[in-house]
Amino acid sequence: MGSATTQALATTTAALDAASGVDLDVARELFAAARALGDSSQLSGALADSAAAPEARTKVIADVFGAAVKQATLSLLTTVVSQRWSSASDLVDGIEELAVRAAAVADPAADVEDELFRFSRTVAGSSELELALGSRLGDAAAKGALVETLLADRASAATTLIAASVARSPRERRVRQLLSRATKLVADQRGRKVATVIAAAPLSDAQVDRLSAALSQRYGAAVSVNTVVDPAVVGGLRVQIADDVIDASVSARLADLRQRLAG
């Protein structure tokens, strides 16, 4: 990610935080705009062209989307194209990120992080489902409809919108990776961090609460804990938060012991 994109993302996130009237319709319209621009390299390239005057870029946005979206959506899209982006693909990704964050804002009571994580594990556990969602030959609308069917009555409207939208427009990315990215974006929008904890057996609610409290104290922010059960760790825990890894698993200790004995 280039420095221009980093600054642009910070500005657009701040604009979302200051916006009023952000609901799921706004998030849905932002996802649709990201898909439209992702499908048109000519349009996305023109909007990401820093040589063009910002006024010209915002006029294009108004001409293309103005009559079809809510005022809050148009205002956010105007902010997006007013920024400098390192590439056209970064601009499209930036709109998609804004859509994920908007969904988190629109449905603050929903446990979106946990629901997205659980769905990502469902995808990871089914090669057939992952193939159906990841196939380049599959119809985009059908992929979104499949996700909506799978999550019907099982997840919030915000989670369903996010998951179905990223499945419709993977743009050469794996759906599991997109769901993981969306989980982290929702947590960040809500001022939290996400910890992925790998354990040999399921953790009790009390254990999750204690671990979350300890990690929150260590990182100075609320930490949501997502647990993955993997018997290969034997015992103990492996915790990952962003690029930080805390490996206190028995398997890691055994591997370290083997290295010492061999050395």
C-alpha positions as CSV (number, residue, x, y, z in Angstrom):
1,M,0.0,0.0,0.0
2,G,1.5,3.3,-1.1
3,S,1.7,6.4,1.1
4,A,-1.0,8.2,-0.9
5,T,-3.4,5.4,-0.3
6,T,-2.6,5.3,3.4
7,Q,-3.5,9.0,3.7
8,A,-6.6,8.6,1.5
9,L,-7.9,5.8,3.7
10,A,-7.4,7.8,6.8
11,T,-9.3,10.8,5.3
12,T,-12.2,8.7,4.1
13,T,-12.5,6.9,7.4
14,A,-12.6,10.2,9.2
15,A,-15.3,11.4,6.8
16,L,-17.4,8.3,7.6
17,D,-16.9,8.9,11.4
18,A,-18.2,12.5,10.9
19,A,-21.1,11.5,8.5
20,S,-24.7,11.4,9.5
21,G,-27.5,9.2,8.1
22,V,-25.2,6.2,7.5
23,D,-27.4,3.1,7.4
24,L,-27.2,-0.3,5.6
25,D,-28.6,1.3,2.4
26,V,-25.5,3.5,2.4
27,A,-23.2,0.5,2.9
28,R,-25.1,-1.4,0.2
29,E,-24.7,1.5,-2.3
30,L,-21.0,1.8,-1.5
31,F,-20.5,-1.9,-2.2
32,A,-22.4,-1.5,-5.5
33,A,-20.2,1.5,-6.4
34,A,-17.0,-0.6,-5.7
35,R,-18.3,-3.3,-8.0
36,A,-19.2,-0.9,-10.7
37,L,-15.7,0.7,-10.6
38,G,-14.0,-2.7,-10.3
39,D,-15.8,-3.8,-13.5
40,S,-14.7,-0.7,-15.4
41,S,-10.9,-0.1,-15.5
42,Q,-11.5,3.0,-17.7
43,L,-13.7,4.6,-15.1
44,S,-11.7,3.6,-12.0
45,G,-8.5,4.7,-13.8
46,A,-10.0,8.1,-14.6
47,L,-11.1,8.6,-11.0
48,A,-7.7,7.6,-9.6
49,D,-5.8,9.9,-12.0
50,S,-4.1,12.5,-9.8
51,A,-3.4,14.6,-12.9
52,A,-7.1,15.3,-13.3
53,A,-8.5,18.1,-11.2
54,P,-10.4,17.0,-8.1
55,E,-13.4,19.0,-9.3
56,A,-13.5,16.9,-12.6
57,R,-13.3,13.7,-10.7
58,T,-16.1,14.6,-8.3
59,K,-18.3,15.7,-11.3
60,V,-17.8,12.2,-12.8
61,I,-19.0,10.7,-9.5
62,A,-22.0,12.9,-9.4
63,D,-22.9,12.2,-13.1
64,V,-22.5,8.4,-12.7
65,F,-24.0,7.8,-9.2
66,G,-25.7,11.0,-8.1
67,A,-29.2,10.1,-9.2
68,A,-29.0,6.5,-7.9
69,V,-27.7,6.9,-4.3
70,K,-28.5,8.6,-1.1
71,Q,-26.9,11.9,-0.3
72,A,-24.7,10.4,2.4
73,T,-23.4,7.8,-0.1
74,L,-22.7,10.5,-2.7
75,S,-20.9,12.6,-0.1
76,L,-18.6,9.7,0.9
77,L,-17.9,8.8,-2.7
78,T,-17.0,12.5,-3.4
79,T,-14.6,12.4,-0.5
80,V,-13.0,9.2,-1.9
81,V,-12.4,10.5,-5.4
82,S,-11.1,13.8,-4.0
83,Q,-8.1,12.0,-2.5
84,R,-4.9,10.8,-4.2
85,W,-4.7,7.1,-4.5
86,S,-1.6,5.0,-5.3
87,S,-3.5,3.1,-8.0
88,A,-7.0,2.5,-9.4
89,S,-7.3,-0.8,-7.6
90,D,-6.5,0.9,-4.3
91,L,-9.3,3.3,-5.0
92,V,-11.7,0.5,-5.6
93,D,-10.5,-1.3,-2.5
94,G,-10.8,1.9,-0.5
95,I,-14.5,2.2,-1.4
96,E,-15.1,-1.4,-0.5
97,E,-13.3,-0.8,2.9
98,L,-15.6,2.2,3.4
99,A,-18.6,0.0,2.7
100,V,-17.5,-2.6,5.3
101,R,-17.0,0.2,7.9
102,A,-20.3,1.8,7.0
103,A,-22.1,-1.6,7.7
104,A,-20.4,-1.7,11.1
105,V,-21.6,1.8,11.9
106,A,-25.1,1.1,10.6
107,D,-25.7,-2.0,12.9
108,P,-23.7,-1.3,16.1
109,A,-25.5,-3.8,18.2
110,A,-24.8,-6.8,15.9
111,D,-21.8,-9.0,16.7
112,V,-20.5,-8.7,13.2
113,E,-16.9,-9.7,13.9
114,D,-17.9,-13.0,15.5
115,E,-20.4,-13.8,12.7
116,L,-18.0,-13.0,10.0
117,F,-15.3,-15.2,11.7
118,R,-17.7,-18.1,12.1
119,F,-18.7,-17.9,8.4
120,S,-15.1,-17.8,7.4
121,R,-14.5,-21.0,9.3
122,T,-17.6,-22.5,7.6
123,V,-16.0,-21.7,4.2
124,A,-12.6,-23.0,5.3
125,G,-14.2,-26.3,6.4
126,S,-16.0,-26.9,3.1
127,S,-13.8,-27.3,0.0
128,E,-17.0,-27.5,-2.1
129,L,-18.3,-24.2,-0.7
130,E,-14.9,-22.5,-1.1
131,L,-14.7,-23.6,-4.7
132,A,-18.3,-22.4,-5.4
133,L,-17.5,-19.0,-4.0
134,G,-14.0,-18.8,-5.4
135,S,-14.6,-20.0,-9.0
136,R,-13.8,-17.4,-11.6
137,L,-16.5,-18.9,-13.8
138,G,-19.3,-18.6,-11.3
139,D,-22.0,-15.9,-11.7
140,A,-21.3,-13.1,-9.2
141,A,-25.0,-12.5,-8.3
142,A,-25.4,-16.2,-7.7
143,K,-22.5,-16.2,-5.3
144,G,-24.0,-13.4,-3.4
145,A,-27.4,-15.2,-3.3
146,L,-25.7,-18.4,-2.0
147,V,-24.2,-16.5,0.9
148,E,-27.5,-14.8,1.7
149,T,-29.2,-18.2,1.8
150,L,-26.5,-19.7,4.0
151,L,-26.7,-16.8,6.5
152,A,-30.5,-16.4,6.5
153,D,-31.7,-16.3,10.1
154,R,-28.1,-17.1,11.2
155,A,-26.5,-13.7,11.0
156,S,-27.3,-10.0,11.3
157,A,-28.2,-7.9,8.2
158,A,-24.8,-6.2,8.4
159,T,-22.9,-9.4,8.4
160,T,-25.0,-10.9,5.5
161,L,-24.4,-7.7,3.5
162,I,-20.7,-7.7,4.0
163,A,-20.2,-11.4,3.3
164,A,-22.5,-11.5,0.3
165,S,-20.9,-8.4,-1.2
166,V,-17.3,-9.6,-0.9
167,A,-18.3,-13.0,-2.3
168,R,-19.8,-11.2,-5.4
169,S,-16.6,-9.2,-6.1
170,P,-13.5,-11.1,-5.0
171,R,-11.2,-9.5,-7.7
172,E,-8.7,-12.3,-7.7
173,R,-8.7,-12.6,-3.9
174,R,-9.7,-15.6,-1.9
175,V,-13.1,-15.3,-0.1
176,R,-11.6,-16.5,3.2
177,Q,-9.0,-13.7,3.1
178,L,-11.7,-11.1,2.3
179,L,-13.8,-12.3,5.2
180,S,-10.8,-12.1,7.5
181,R,-10.0,-8.5,6.3
182,A,-13.6,-7.5,6.8
183,T,-13.6,-8.9,10.3
184,K,-10.5,-6.8,11.2
185,L,-12.0,-3.7,9.6
186,V,-15.2,-4.0,11.6
187,A,-13.2,-4.4,14.8
188,D,-11.1,-1.4,13.9
189,Q,-14.1,0.7,13.2
190,R,-15.5,-0.2,16.6
191,G,-12.2,0.5,18.4
192,R,-11.3,-3.1,18.9
193,K,-8.5,-5.5,17.9
194,V,-9.1,-9.1,16.8
195,A,-7.1,-12.0,18.3
196,T,-7.2,-15.4,16.6
197,V,-6.5,-18.1,19.2
198,I,-5.6,-21.6,18.2
199,A,-6.2,-24.2,20.9
200,A,-6.3,-28.0,21.1
201,A,-9.8,-28.0,22.5
202,P,-12.7,-25.4,22.7
203,L,-12.2,-22.8,25.4
204,S,-14.9,-22.1,28.0
205,D,-16.6,-18.7,28.1
206,A,-14.7,-18.0,31.3
207,Q,-11.4,-18.8,29.6
208,V,-12.2,-16.6,26.6
209,D,-13.2,-13.7,29.0
210,R,-10.0,-14.0,30.9
211,L,-7.9,-14.2,27.8
212,S,-9.7,-11.2,26.3
213,A,-9.1,-9.2,29.5
214,A,-5.4,-10.0,29.5
215,L,-4.9,-9.2,25.9
216,S,-6.9,-6.0,26.2
217,Q,-4.7,-4.9,29.1
218,R,-1.5,-5.8,27.1
219,Y,-2.6,-3.9,23.9
220,G,-4.5,-1.0,25.5
221,A,-7.6,-1.7,23.5
222,A,-10.6,-4.0,23.6
223,V,-9.8,-7.3,22.1
224,S,-12.3,-9.7,20.4
225,V,-11.2,-13.3,20.7
226,N,-11.9,-15.8,17.8
227,T,-11.0,-19.4,18.6
228,V,-9.9,-22.1,16.2
229,V,-9.7,-25.6,17.4
230,D,-6.6,-27.5,16.1
231,P,-5.6,-30.8,17.9
232,A,-2.1,-30.4,16.3
233,V,-1.1,-27.8,18.9
234,V,-1.5,-30.6,21.6
235,G,-2.0,-28.1,24.4
236,G,-1.5,-24.5,25.3
237,L,-2.4,-21.6,23.0
238,R,-1.2,-19.8,19.9
239,V,-2.4,-16.2,19.7
240,Q,-2.1,-13.9,16.7
241,I,-3.1,-10.2,16.7
242,A,-2.2,-8.5,13.5
243,D,1.6,-9.3,13.0
244,D,2.1,-10.3,16.6
245,V,2.3,-14.0,17.5
246,I,2.3,-15.4,21.0
247,D,3.0,-19.1,20.7
248,A,2.6,-20.9,24.1
249,S,1.5,-24.2,22.5
250,V,2.9,-27.5,23.5
251,S,3.7,-28.3,19.9
252,A,5.9,-25.1,19.7
253,R,7.7,-26.1,22.8
254,L,8.3,-29.6,21.5
255,A,9.6,-28.2,18.2
256,D,12.0,-25.9,20.1
257,L,13.2,-28.9,22.2
258,R,13.9,-30.9,19.1
259,Q,15.9,-28.1,17.6
260,R,18.0,-27.8,20.8
261,L,18.6,-31.5,20.9
262,A,19.6,-31.6,17.2
263,G,21.9,-28.6,17.6
